[in-house]
Amino acid sequence: MPSPWGKLLALAAMASSAEAAYRGFNYGSTFTDGAAKVQSNFEAEFRAASNLDGADGAFTSARLFTMVQAGTANDPISAIPAAINTKTSLLFGLWASAGDDAFGNELAALQRTIDQYCSQLDGLVAGISVGSEDLYRISPTAIANNEYAGASPDKLVGYIARVRDTIRGSCLTDIPIGHVDTWTAFVNGSNSAVIDAIDWLGMDAYPYFEDTKPNSLQNGRSLFASALDQTRAVATGKQVWVTETGWPVSGDTFGQAVPSTDNARTYYQQVGCSLFGTTNTWWFTFQDSSPTTPNPSFGLIGSDLTTTPLYDVSCDGVNSTPFSSIRARDANDNSGSSSGDGPDASPIPDSIPNETVRSGKLNALAAAMFAIALAIAMA
């Protein structure tokens, strides 16, 4: 169960979110060819993101999917010293869909992070996420899509307790702990034990993937608003953070959703600009095409690391209404309803420790799972 202090932190964060909300991107531990990122790579990415043209230096946070440095058993990921050097805040992530041995390595890396970096992390850790889309992966939709294993609610609750034990008495003891999953997983009542065990909910929502509904760009904002409102309705007063959303700049049409830089820009204006400054948000994504480009691709920049985005990322002059003032009724007028384990969850698996993009390519998945197995063997 969440600590009383963790609950107070969550409530305080809700009260002050309008004053200081985290804004950043998702970062994988490898490039798209499976090569491990090292500290200099993360530093270059963090600096480029914080200097993105048109963003006024606002993208200063990084969400991680794993605590483990790619290619090692349980060394802390090199994004941590990179963040310290660049003053980038971090949403820690522990990968929870690879079994107990792999999660043991995540905990070991978390403990080593405490031992090595605690004196330098003051003010840099936004939160700790135990898992990412693990509940979605055990849903009928994910099983039908032949996706790799996730984790049950009971398993995740146990993992969350182990993380609390690991950080107790350390510099991270008061950092709020959450879980990241698709909005459909959170609104599924069979997963409520996970909500009870955490301090905040990390919601992933992609109207692009909701092909059982009219999911053209014109419905993108209303579909997202509905997802956010429904997630908040089951959050029992806890804060909902937006840990993944975006619109692809290239790739296949999915349902009625057409990828393009113009459409990505419009979705960014309608959704991102309404979230920024009021809701902790990690946009998907800064770069997902280095060196190869996935299908679909969500990156704000292309294959070359640059501060010049593919589309305008400023919110100047955008008439954006904060989602806190939007009711589910308004969104449902356009989006209809859905079940908690229906096909509206992303049909493409989330990033895993050695994968940087939401890609269904078998070679990337095979390489990632091999790396996890290798790390377990090295432990």
Backbone hydrogen bonds, N-H to C=O, Kabsch-Sander energy under -0.5 kcal/mol:
donor,donor_aa,acceptor,acceptor_aa,energy
7,K,3,S,-2.2
8,L,4,P,-2.2
9,L,5,W,-2.5
10,A,6,G,-2.4
11,L,7,K,-2.4
12,A,8,L,-2.7
13,A,9,L,-2.7
14,M,10,A,-2.0
15,A,11,L,-2.0
16,S,12,A,-1.9
17,S,13,A,-0.7
17,S,14,M,-0.5
19,E,16,S,-1.6
20,A,16,S,-1.6
24,G,281,T,-2.3
25,F,61,S,-1.6
26,N,283,W,-1.2
27,Y,63,R,-2.5
29,S,353,P,-0.8
31,F,35,A,-2.7
32,T,290,S,-2.5
34,G,31,F,-2.0
37,K,29,S,-2.3
41,N,38,V,-0.7
42,F,38,V,-2.1
43,E,39,Q,-2.8
44,A,40,S,-2.1
45,E,41,N,-2.3
46,F,42,F,-3.0
47,R,43,E,-2.4
48,A,44,A,-2.2
49,A,45,E,-2.6
50,S,46,F,-2.2
51,N,47,R,-1.0
52,L,49,A,-1.4
53,D,307,T,-3.0
55,A,52,L,-2.1
58,A,55,A,-1.5
60,T,23,R,-1.3
60,T,58,A,-1.7
61,S,23,R,-1.0
62,A,89,S,-2.4
63,R,25,F,-2.6
64,L,62,A,-0.5
64,L,91,L,-2.6
65,F,27,Y,-0.6
69,Q,75,D,-2.9
72,T,69,Q,-1.8
77,I,67,M,-2.0
80,I,77,I,-1.9
82,A,78,S,-1.5
83,A,79,A,-2.3
84,I,80,I,-2.2
85,N,81,P,-2.3
86,T,82,A,-1.5
87,K,83,A,-1.0
88,T,83,A,-2.1
89,S,60,T,-2.2
89,S,87,K,-0.5
90,L,124,L,-3.6
91,L,62,A,-2.7
92,F,90,L,-0.8
92,F,127,G,-2.0
94,L,129,S,-2.5
95,W,93,G,-0.5
103,F,99,G,-2.0
104,G,100,D,-2.3
105,N,101,D,-1.5
106,E,102,A,-1.6
107,L,103,F,-2.4
108,A,104,G,-2.2
109,A,105,N,-2.4
110,L,106,E,-2.1
111,Q,107,L,-2.6
112,R,108,A,-2.4
113,T,109,A,-2.0
114,I,110,L,-2.0
115,D,111,Q,-2.4
116,Q,112,R,-2.5
117,Y,113,T,-2.8
118,C,114,I,-1.3
120,Q,117,Y,-2.4
121,L,117,Y,-0.6
121,L,118,C,-1.2
124,L,121,L,-2.5
125,V,121,L,-0.7
126,A,90,L,-2.7
126,A,124,L,-0.7
127,G,90,L,-0.9
128,I,176,P,-2.0
129,S,92,F,-2.8
130,V,128,I,-0.6
130,V,178,G,-2.9
131,G,94,L,-2.1
131,G,129,S,-1.0
133,E,180,V,-2.8
134,D,180,V,-0.5
137,R,133,E,-1.5
138,I,134,D,-0.5
138,I,135,L,-1.0
139,S,136,Y,-1.9
141,T,341,D,-0.7
142,A,136,Y,-0.6
143,I,139,S,-2.5
144,A,140,P,-2.5
145,N,141,T,-1.5
146,N,143,I,-1.6
147,E,142,A,-2.2
151,A,134,D,-1.1
156,L,152,S,-2.5
157,V,153,P,-2.6
158,G,154,D,-2.0
159,Y,155,K,-2.2
160,I,156,L,-2.9
161,A,157,V,-2.0
162,R,158,G,-1.9
163,V,159,Y,-2.0
164,R,160,I,-2.2
165,D,161,A,-2.1
166,T,162,R,-2.0
167,I,163,V,-2.2
168,R,164,R,-1.1
170,S,167,I,-2.3
173,T,170,S,-1.6
175,I,172,L,-1.9
178,G,128,I,-3.1
179,H,200,W,-1.0
180,V,131,G,-1.1
181,D,202,G,-2.6
183,W,204,D,-1.6
185,A,182,T,-0.7
186,F,182,T,-1.5
187,V,183,W,-1.9
188,N,185,A,-0.7
189,G,187,V,-0.7
191,N,188,N,-2.3
192,S,189,G,-1.6
194,V,191,N,-1.3
195,I,191,N,-1.0
196,D,192,S,-2.2
197,A,193,A,-1.1
198,I,194,V,-0.7
198,I,195,I,-0.9
199,D,177,I,-3.7
200,W,177,I,-0.9
201,L,239,Q,-2.5
202,G,179,H,-2.8
203,M,201,L,-0.7
203,M,241,W,-3.4
204,D,181,D,-2.2
205,A,244,E,-2.3
209,F,206,Y,-1.5
210,E,206,Y,-0.5
210,E,207,P,-1.3
211,D,209,F,-2.2
213,K,210,E,-1.5
215,N,213,K,-1.3
219,N,216,S,-1.8
220,G,217,L,-1.9
221,R,217,L,-0.5
223,L,219,N,-2.5
224,F,220,G,-2.2
225,A,221,R,-2.9
226,S,222,S,-2.2
227,A,223,L,-2.1
228,L,224,F,-2.7
229,D,225,A,-2.6
230,Q,226,S,-2.5
231,T,227,A,-2.1
232,R,228,L,-2.6
233,A,229,D,-1.7
234,V,230,Q,-0.8
234,V,231,T,-0.9
235,A,232,R,-0.9
238,K,235,A,-2.1
239,Q,199,D,-0.6
241,W,201,L,-3.4
241,W,239,Q,-0.6
242,V,280,N,-2.4
243,T,203,M,-1.5
243,T,241,W,-0.9
244,E,203,M,-1.4
249,V,297,S,-2.7
250,S,297,S,-1.3
254,F,257,A,-2.3
255,G,253,T,-0.6
257,A,254,F,-2.3
258,V,256,Q,-0.5
260,S,248,P,-1.7
264,A,260,S,-2.4
265,R,261,T,-2.3
266,T,262,D,-2.2
267,Y,263,N,-2.5
268,Y,264,A,-2.3
269,Q,265,R,-2.5
270,Q,266,T,-2.7
271,V,267,Y,-2.9
272,G,267,Y,-0.8
273,C,268,Y,-2.1
274,S,271,V,-0.6
275,L,271,V,-1.1
275,L,272,G,-1.0
276,F,272,G,-2.8
278,T,275,L,-2.1
279,T,275,L,-2.4
281,T,22,Y,-2.6
282,W,242,V,-2.5
283,W,24,G,-2.8
283,W,281,T,-0.5
284,F,245,T,-2.8
285,T,283,W,-0.7
286,F,26,N,-0.5
297,S,250,S,-2.2
300,L,285,T,-1.5
300,L,286,F,-0.6
301,I,286,F,-1.9
310,L,300,L,-3.4
318,V,315,C,-1.8
319,N,317,G,-0.5
320,S,318,V,-1.5
321,T,319,N,-0.5
323,F,274,S,-0.6
325,S,322,P,-1.8
326,I,323,F,-1.7
330,D,327,R,-0.6
331,A,327,R,-1.4
332,N,328,A,-3.1
333,D,329,R,-1.1
334,N,331,A,-1.6
335,S,331,A,-1.7
336,G,332,N,-1.6
342,G,339,S,-1.1
345,A,342,G,-1.2
355,E,352,I,-2.6
359,S,357,V,-1.8
365,L,361,K,-1.9
366,A,362,L,-2.9
367,A,363,N,-2.1
368,A,364,A,-2.2
369,M,365,L,-2.6
370,F,366,A,-2.1
371,A,367,A,-2.0
372,I,368,A,-2.1
373,A,369,M,-2.3
374,L,370,F,-2.6
375,A,371,A,-2.3
376,I,372,I,-2.3
377,A,373,A,-2.2
378,M,374,L,-1.8
379,A,375,A,-0.9
379,A,376,I,-0.7
